[in-house]
């Protein structure tokens, strides 16, 4: 995939927000169920090993859906999605972090997340 303009990345993000919200919710369910199963309590109100495998399969589907857009899934907890772009000739990543409801940050590709700046 190529580079995103800011507007294109914002459009894709708007389409992906329900997917990203589902990833966050399923991630929490899977973490709780994994903990319950690791503690040896057996199947719980959240289910057992079959339910955990189902959660993982659904998470894989959703993460693939994100990546099929050309966005880069960079973090899982917290969820971090980057959109390759170019601002005034400088390679950047338009950066969305879990909890954001819009795409308002970027960082140069050579500075990473620590170099995040607000989009103007």
Phi, psi and omega per residue, in radians:
X1 nan 2.745 -3.111
X2 -1.623 -2.773 -3.141
X3 -1.518 2.655 3.089
X4 -1.730 2.463 2.852
X5 -1.367 2.897 3.109
X6 -1.041 -0.775 -3.132
X7 -1.101 -0.746 3.116
X8 -1.089 -0.767 3.138
X9 -1.095 -0.698 3.117
X10 -1.141 -0.651 3.088
X11 -1.132 -0.807 3.126
X12 -1.100 -0.754 3.120
X13 -1.045 -0.744 3.126
X14 -1.019 -0.681 3.101
X15 -1.238 -0.549 -3.074
X16 -1.491 -0.308 -3.064
X17 -0.912 -0.771 3.093
X18 -1.095 -0.623 3.105
X19 -1.153 -0.806 -3.138
X20 -1.119 -0.696 3.085
X21 -1.078 -0.706 3.120
X22 -1.164 -0.679 3.095
X23 -1.028 -0.804 -3.130
X24 -1.053 -0.786 -3.120
X25 -1.148 -0.793 -3.128
X26 -1.180 -0.620 3.108
X27 -1.035 -0.752 3.128
X28 -1.146 -0.758 3.123
X29 -1.077 -0.763 -3.134
X30 -1.127 -0.687 3.125
X31 -1.116 -0.766 3.128
X32 -1.116 -0.788 -3.122
X33 -1.150 -0.720 3.096
X34 -1.038 -0.749 3.132
X35 -1.119 -0.806 3.114
X36 -1.011 -0.781 -3.113
X37 -1.209 -0.645 3.130
X38 -1.163 -0.534 3.125
X39 -1.361 -0.025 3.064
X40 1.318 0.323 -3.132
X41 -1.408 -0.040 3.135
X42 1.265 -2.895 3.113
X43 -0.993 2.452 -3.100
X44 -2.137 -2.972 3.069
X45 -1.065 -0.376 3.127
X46 -1.529 -0.159 -3.138
X47 1.956 -2.803 -3.116
X48 -2.303 -2.688 -3.087
X49 -1.044 -0.707 3.105
X50 -1.044 -0.697 3.127
X51 -1.164 -0.679 3.111
X52 -1.097 -0.773 3.105
X53 -1.092 -0.648 3.091
X54 -1.129 -0.720 3.095
X55 -1.077 -0.778 -3.135
X56 -1.117 -0.690 3.122
X57 -1.115 -0.745 3.134
X58 -1.151 -0.711 3.088
X59 -1.046 -0.740 3.106
X60 -1.045 -0.759 3.118
X61 -1.049 -0.798 -3.095
X62 -1.169 -0.716 3.130
X63 -1.158 -0.640 3.066
X64 -1.106 -0.705 3.125
X65 -1.045 -0.714 3.099
X66 -1.079 -0.850 -3.063
X67 -1.195 -0.479 3.116
X68 -1.147 -0.334 3.113
X69 -1.351 -0.248 -3.039
X70 1.754 -0.153 3.054
X71 -1.273 2.723 -3.136
X72 -1.921 2.117 3.089
X73 -1.469 1.899 -3.005
X74 -1.790 -0.362 3.141
X75 -2.572 2.644 -3.103
X76 -1.902 -0.596 3.129
X77 -2.561 1.655 0.052
X78 -1.328 2.765 3.120
X79 -1.214 2.285 -3.108
X80 -2.397 2.190 -3.118
X81 -2.212 2.270 3.100
X82 -2.003 2.537 3.087
X83 -2.069 1.958 3.134
X84 -1.043 2.369 -3.087
X85 -2.667 -3.041 3.127
X86 -2.532 2.153 3.090
X87 -2.053 1.979 3.121
X88 0.920 0.731 3.092
X89 1.467 0.012 3.139
X90 -1.830 2.188 3.087
X91 -1.142 2.197 -3.128
X92 -2.370 2.935 2.984
X93 -2.096 2.108 3.023
X94 -1.320 2.215 -2.816
X95 -2.054 2.122 3.058
X96 -1.984 2.302 3.140
X97 -2.085 2.447 3.097
X98 -0.761 2.314 -3.102
X99 1.807 -0.471 3.063
X100 -1.255 2.561 3.055
X101 -1.930 -0.014 3.117
X102 -2.576 2.923 3.121
X103 -1.666 1.823 -3.045
X104 -2.288 0.141 -3.094
X105 -2.278 2.735 3.015
X106 -2.604 2.883 2.953
X107 -2.620 2.626 3.081
X108 -1.105 2.631 -3.129
X109 -1.155 -0.431 -3.110
X110 -1.592 -0.075 3.122
X111 -1.872 -0.368 -3.137
X112 1.237 -2.985 -3.048
X113 -0.974 -0.576 -3.117
X114 -1.100 -0.368 -3.130
X115 -1.684 0.352 -3.127
X116 -1.010 2.383 3.091
X117 -2.380 2.655 3.087
X118 -1.252 2.472 3.020
X119 -1.231 2.426 3.117
X120 -1.804 nan nan
